[in-house]
C-alpha cells in the first residue's frame, strides 16, 4: 500500500509511476503536442453504483469526438465490500478488494472496446486511460485524499498507458482536491448561455458556476454544496432494503421534518464560503437523528435537506445563473429535481437538454483530464478547489515490460 495520500494499490503490482525519462512516456507526450488523443475515462463515484466508462477524442481543451459509453454495475455484494472501506485509511487486508476493483474497471474498458470496435475504434486506437479509482478518505484540511485502485495492474492487463492519482497534487498544494470535473463542464459549455450553473448530484452534491466571458480569463467557481444522494441511499437501504429511492417515490409519500431541517441547515459548513469540499460520509451522523421517523418521512427530510443546501449555495455565486443544469445520478429522481428547482427559484433542466451525456459525464471528464495531465495543463484552478495557483496533476503508469500480452 502507498502512504496517506494518492492511490493505494495492491502490493503485488504496486510500482512507481512512469519515469519522465521513459521513452514511451516521451513519445506519448510528444503525440499530445501534435494531435488530439483518444482516451477512455473511468469513474467509480461516491454513490457506489458501478464503473462508468466513456471514450472520447480530445486535445485537453475541447472534445472533437465522442465514442461509446457504458456503466458496469457493481453486484450488491461487491458494493457492500466497497462501502465497508469508506471513511477509513487503506489497510493491508484490502489487497483483494483493490485488485477486484481494478479488475472491474478493466472489464468495463474491455466491454467498451468491444463496442468501440464496431465503430472502428479498437484497442490499438486508444492512447490513454484516465483512472479515477474509488475515493475512501477525503480530508483536505489535513491535506489528505485517498483513492483505492491499482493503476499498474490496470495498465498491465489492458496493455495501455494509465493516468491516475488526479487529486493528490492539488491537495498537497493546499487545494481541496475536489471538485475536478468543472474544467470539463467549462469546455463543454463554450456555446451555452452564461452565467451557467451545473449541479452535480452524486453521493455528494457540487456546483460549477461559469461566468459570461469565454477564454483564458473566464471566471469559474466550484464547490461541494452538501450531501447529494449518499444519505438518502443509506437511509433507504437501512429502512427498506432497497438500494435507492427509485424516482423519489418514497420521499414523495412522506413529509419533511422542519425542525430537523432547520437544525441541520444551521451547520457552519453551509455558511462557509468556498473553496470547500466534503467526504461522502461527512454528514452520515445525521441518519441517527432520524430515529422515530417513518422511512418515507426520513427520505422526504433528507431530500429536502439536499435541495435546501443547493439553494443556499446561490449566496456564494458571483452572479445569478441565466441557466441551471442538473447532472449526476440524482437527476433521475424527479422529486428531488423538483425540490432543487424550487430551492434555486429557477428552471432546472437535465444536462441532456444541451446535448451532454449525463450518465457518462464524469467518466468523460477523467478521459479529458488524463489528456490534460499528459500535456501538463492544470486540472484545478483557484476558483475550483482553492489551490493557490493553477495546478497540474495526475501520474502516468505504463505497461510493465514483463506483463503478459492481453
C-alpha positions in Angstrom: 0.0 0.0 0.0 1.1 3.6 -0.6 1.0 6.3 2.1 -1.5 8.7 3.4 -2.3 10.4 0.1 -3.0 9.5 -3.5 -3.5 6.0 -4.8 -3.5 2.9 -2.6 -2.5 -0.1 -4.6 -2.4 -3.8 -4.2 1.1 -4.7 -3.0 1.7 -7.4 -5.6 1.7 -4.9 -8.5 2.4 -1.6 -6.9 5.2 0.3 -8.7 6.2 3.9 -9.1 4.6 5.9 -11.8 6.4 6.1 -15.2 9.7 7.9 -15.1 9.8 11.2 -17.1 12.8 9.7 -18.9 10.9 6.6 -20.1 11.0 6.9 -24.0 7.4 5.6 -24.1 6.2 8.4 -21.9 8.2 10.9 -24.1 6.6 9.5 -27.2 3.1 9.8 -25.7 3.6 13.3 -24.5 5.1 14.3 -27.9 2.0 12.9 -29.6 -0.2 15.2 -27.4 1.6 18.2 -28.9 0.8 17.1 -32.4 -2.8 15.9 -32.3 -5.8 15.1 -30.1 -5.7 11.8 -28.3 -8.3 9.1 -28.0 -8.9 8.4 -24.3 -11.1 6.3 -22.1 -12.2 7.7 -18.8 -13.2 5.6 -15.8 -15.2 6.8 -12.8 -16.4 5.0 -9.6 -18.3 7.6 -7.7 -19.4 8.1 -4.1 -22.8 6.5 -4.9 -21.1 3.2 -5.5 -23.3 2.3 -8.4 -20.6 0.8 -10.6 -17.9 1.7 -13.1 -18.7 4.4 -15.7 -16.6 4.3 -18.8 -16.5 6.7 -21.7 -14.4 7.1 -24.9 -13.7 10.4 -26.4 -11.1 12.3 -28.5 -9.7 15.5 -27.1 -6.7 17.8 -27.0 -7.4 18.6 -23.4 -9.1 21.9 -24.3 -12.0 20.8 -26.4 -13.5 17.4 -27.3 -13.5 16.6 -31.0 -15.3 13.2 -31.0 -17.4 11.2 -28.6 -17.3 7.4 -28.6 -19.5 4.9 -26.8 -20.1 5.0 -23.0 -21.4 2.5 -20.5 -21.9 1.7 -16.9 -20.8 -1.7 -15.5 -22.9 -2.0 -12.3 -21.4 -3.5 -9.1 -23.1 -6.5 -7.6 -24.8 -5.9 -4.3 -22.1 -8.0 -2.5 -19.2 -6.1 -4.0 -21.0 -2.8 -3.4 -21.2 -3.7 0.3 -17.5 -4.6 0.4 -16.6 -1.2 -1.1 -19.0 0.6 1.3 -17.2 -1.0 4.3 -13.9 0.7 3.1 -15.4 4.2 3.2 -14.2 6.6 5.8 -11.0 4.6 6.5 -7.4 4.8 5.5 -6.4 1.7 3.5 -5.3 -1.5 5.3 -3.2 -4.4 4.1 -6.3 -6.6 4.3 -7.8 -4.6 1.4 -5.5 -6.1 -1.2 -8.1 -8.5 -2.6 -10.8 -5.8 -2.9 -8.3 -3.3 -4.5 -7.4 -6.0 -7.1 -11.1 -6.8 -7.6 -12.0 -3.1 -8.0 -9.2 -2.7 -10.6 -10.3 -5.8 -12.5 -13.9 -4.5 -12.7 -12.5 -1.3 -14.3 -10.6 -3.4 -16.7 -13.8 -5.4 -17.5 -15.5 -2.1 -18.2 -12.8 -1.0 -20.6 -12.8 -4.3 -22.4 -16.6 -4.2 -22.8 -16.4 -0.6 -24.1 -13.6 -1.5 -26.5 -15.8 -4.4 -27.9 -18.5 -1.8 -28.6 -16.0 0.7 -30.0 -14.6 -1.9 -32.3 -17.9 -2.0 -34.1 -17.5 1.8 -34.6 -13.9 1.4 -35.9 -12.0 2.2 -32.7 -10.2 -0.9 -31.3 -7.6 -1.2 -28.5 -4.8 -0.1 -30.9 -6.6 3.2 -31.3 -6.6 4.1 -27.6 -3.9 6.4 -26.4 -4.5 6.6 -22.6 -6.9 5.5 -19.8 -8.0 8.0 -17.2 -8.5 6.0 -14.0 -10.0 7.8 -11.0 -10.3 4.9 -8.6 -12.6 4.8 -5.6 -12.3 7.6 -3.0 -12.3 6.1 0.5 -10.9 9.0 2.5 -11.0 12.8 1.8 -9.7 15.2 4.4 -8.2 18.2 2.6 -7.9 20.2 5.8 -5.1 17.8 6.8 -4.0 17.6 3.1 -5.2 14.0 2.7 -7.2 12.4 -0.1 -7.0 8.6 -0.8 -8.4 6.7 -3.8 -8.0 2.9 -4.0 -7.2 1.1 -7.2 -4.1 -0.3 -8.9 -3.1 1.7 -12.0 -0.1 -0.6 -12.7 -2.4 -3.7 -12.6 -4.8 -1.9 -15.0 -2.0 -0.8 -17.4 -0.6 -4.4 -17.4 -3.9 -6.1 -18.1 -5.0 -3.6 -20.8 -1.5 -3.0 -22.3 -2.4 0.7 -22.3 -0.9 3.8 -20.5 -2.9 4.8 -17.5 -3.1 8.2 -15.8 -4.3 8.1 -12.2 -3.8 9.9 -8.9 -5.6 13.0 -10.1 -6.2 14.7 -6.7 -3.0 14.4 -4.7 -1.1 17.3 -6.3 -3.9 19.7 -5.7 -4.4 18.7 -2.0 -0.6 18.8 -1.3 -0.6 22.3 -2.8 -3.3 23.4 -0.4 -6.4 22.9 -2.5 -9.5 20.9 -1.7 -8.8 18.2 -4.2 -12.4 18.5 -5.4 -14.4 19.0 -7.5 -12.3 18.2 -10.5 -15.0 18.0 -13.2 -15.6 21.7 -13.6 -12.9 22.3 -16.2 -14.7 19.7 -18.3 -18.0 21.5 -17.7 -16.3 24.7 -18.9 -15.0 23.0 -22.1 -18.5 21.7 -22.9 -20.2 24.9 -22.2 -18.4 27.2 -24.6 -21.5 27.9 -26.7 -24.1 27.9 -23.9 -25.8 31.0 -22.4 -24.0 32.2 -19.3 -23.6 32.7 -16.4 -24.3 29.0 -16.2 -24.7 26.7 -13.1 -24.2 22.9 -13.3 -25.3 21.0 -10.3 -23.9 17.5 -10.0 -25.9 15.1 -7.8 -23.7 12.2 -6.9 -23.2 10.9 -3.4 -22.0 14.4 -2.6 -23.6 17.4 -4.4 -21.5 20.1 -6.0 -22.0 23.1 -8.2 -20.0 24.6 -11.1 -20.6 28.3 -11.9 -19.2 29.5 -15.2 -19.0 33.3 -16.0 -20.0 35.1 -19.1 -16.7 35.7 -20.9 -15.2 32.7 -22.8 -11.4 32.4 -23.0 -8.5 32.2 -20.6 -9.8 34.8 -18.2 -13.3 33.3 -17.8 -14.4 33.2 -14.2 -15.2 29.8 -12.8 -16.2 28.8 -9.3 -17.0 25.3 -8.0 -17.5 23.7 -4.6 -19.4 20.9 -2.8 -22.8 22.2 -1.6 -23.6 19.4 0.8 -24.9 15.8 0.7 -26.3 14.5 -2.6 -27.7 11.0 -2.9 -25.5 9.3 -0.3 -27.6 10.0 2.8 -30.8 9.2 1.0 -29.4 6.0 -0.4 -28.1 4.9 3.0 -31.4 5.7 4.8 -33.5 3.9 2.2 -31.2 0.8 2.3 -31.4 0.7 6.1 -35.1 1.2 6.4 -36.5 -0.6 3.3 -33.7 -2.8 2.0 -33.8 -1.1 -1.4 -30.6 0.3 -2.9 -32.1 3.8 -3.5 -35.3 5.8 -3.7 -36.5 5.0 -7.2 -37.9 8.1 -8.8 -38.2 9.7 -5.4 -41.4 7.8 -4.7 -40.6 7.1 -1.1 -39.8 10.8 -0.4 -42.9 11.9 -2.3 -45.1 9.8 0.0 -43.5 11.3 3.2 -43.4 14.7 4.9 -40.1 16.5 5.7 -39.5 17.3 9.4 -38.9 21.0 9.5 -37.4 21.1 13.0 -34.6 18.7 11.9 -34.1 20.5 8.7 -33.6 23.8 10.4 -31.2 22.3 12.9 -29.1 20.7 10.1 -29.0 23.8 8.0 -27.5 25.7 10.9 -24.3 23.7 10.4 -21.4 26.1 9.8 -20.4 24.3 6.6 -23.3 25.9 4.8 -22.2 29.4 5.9 -18.6 28.7 5.0 -17.6 30.4 1.7 -15.8 28.3 -0.9 -13.4 26.7 -1.6 -14.8 23.7 0.3 -15.4 20.0 -0.2 -16.8 17.1 1.6 -16.1 13.4 2.2 -19.1 11.2 1.3 -19.9 10.5 4.9 -19.2 13.9 6.4 -22.9 14.2 7.4 -23.6 10.5 8.0 -24.2 11.1 11.7 -27.4 12.8 10.8 -29.0 9.5 10.0 -29.2 8.7 13.7 -31.2 11.8 14.2 -34.0 10.4 12.0 -34.9 7.9 14.7 -38.6 7.8 15.2 -39.5 8.9 11.7 -41.1 6.6 9.1 -39.0 5.5 6.1 -41.0 7.9 4.0 -40.7 10.9 6.3 -36.9 10.3 6.7 -36.5 10.1 2.9 -38.5 13.3 2.5 -36.4 15.1 5.1 -33.1 14.1 3.5 -34.3 15.0 0.0 -35.4 18.4 1.3 -32.0 18.8 3.0 -30.1 18.2 -0.2 -32.3 20.6 -2.1 -32.0 23.3 0.6 -28.2 23.2 0.7 -28.0 23.6 -3.0 -30.4 26.6 -2.7 -28.2 28.1 -0.1 -25.2 27.8 -2.4 -26.6 30.6 -4.5 -25.3 33.1 -2.0 -21.7 32.4 -3.0 -22.2 32.7 -6.7 -20.8 35.9 -8.3 -23.9 36.5 -10.5 -27.2 34.7 -10.7 -27.0 32.0 -13.4 -29.0 32.5 -16.6 -29.4 28.7 -16.8 -29.3 25.8 -14.4 -28.4 22.3 -15.5 -28.6 19.0 -13.4 -26.0 16.2 -13.8 -25.2 13.1 -11.8 -27.3 10.0 -11.0 -29.7 12.1 -8.8 -31.1 13.8 -11.9 -33.1 10.7 -12.5 -35.0 11.4 -9.2 -37.8 13.7 -10.4 -39.0 14.5 -6.9 -35.5 15.6 -5.9 -35.0 17.6 -9.1 -38.3 19.5 -8.5 -37.2 20.3 -4.9 -33.9 21.7 -6.2 -35.7 23.8 -8.8 -37.9 25.2 -6.1 -34.8 25.9 -3.8 -32.9 27.7 -6.5 -36.0 29.5 -7.7 -35.2 28.9 -11.4 -36.0 26.4 -14.1 -33.7 23.3 -13.9 -33.0 21.0 -16.9 -31.1 17.8 -17.1 -27.8 18.1 -19.0 -29.2 16.1 -21.8 -31.2 19.3 -22.7 -28.0 20.8 -24.0 -26.7 17.6 -25.6 -24.5 16.3 -22.8 -24.4 12.7 -21.9 -25.5 12.7 -18.3 -24.6 9.2 -17.4 -21.2 9.4 -19.0 -20.2 12.9 -17.9 -17.8 12.2 -15.1 -16.1 9.3 -17.0 -15.7 11.7 -20.0 -14.2 14.2 -17.6 -11.5 11.8 -16.5 -10.6 11.0 -20.1 -10.3 14.7 -20.7 -8.3 15.3 -17.5 -5.9 12.4 -18.4 -5.0 14.2 -21.6 -4.6 17.4 -19.8 -2.3 15.6 -17.3 -0.1 14.3 -20.2 0.1 17.9 -21.6 1.0 19.4 -18.2 -2.2 21.5 -18.2 -3.9 22.4 -15.0 -6.6 20.1 -13.6 -7.7 22.6 -11.0 -7.8 26.3 -10.5 -8.1 28.7 -7.5 -11.8 29.0 -8.2 -12.5 25.3 -8.4 -10.6 23.9 -5.5 -9.0 26.9 -3.7 -5.5 25.8 -4.8 -3.2 28.9 -4.8 -2.4 28.7 -8.5 -3.5 26.6 -11.5 -2.4 23.1 -10.6 -1.4 20.3 -13.0 -1.8 16.8 -11.6 -2.1 13.1 -12.3 0.7 10.5 -12.8 1.4 8.1 -15.6 1.7 4.4 -15.4 2.9 2.3 -18.4 2.5 -1.4 -19.0 5.3 -3.4 -17.5 7.7 -5.0 -19.9 7.2 -8.3 -18.2 3.4 -8.2 -18.2 1.7 -10.8 -20.4 0.2 -9.6 -23.5 -3.6 -9.1 -23.4 
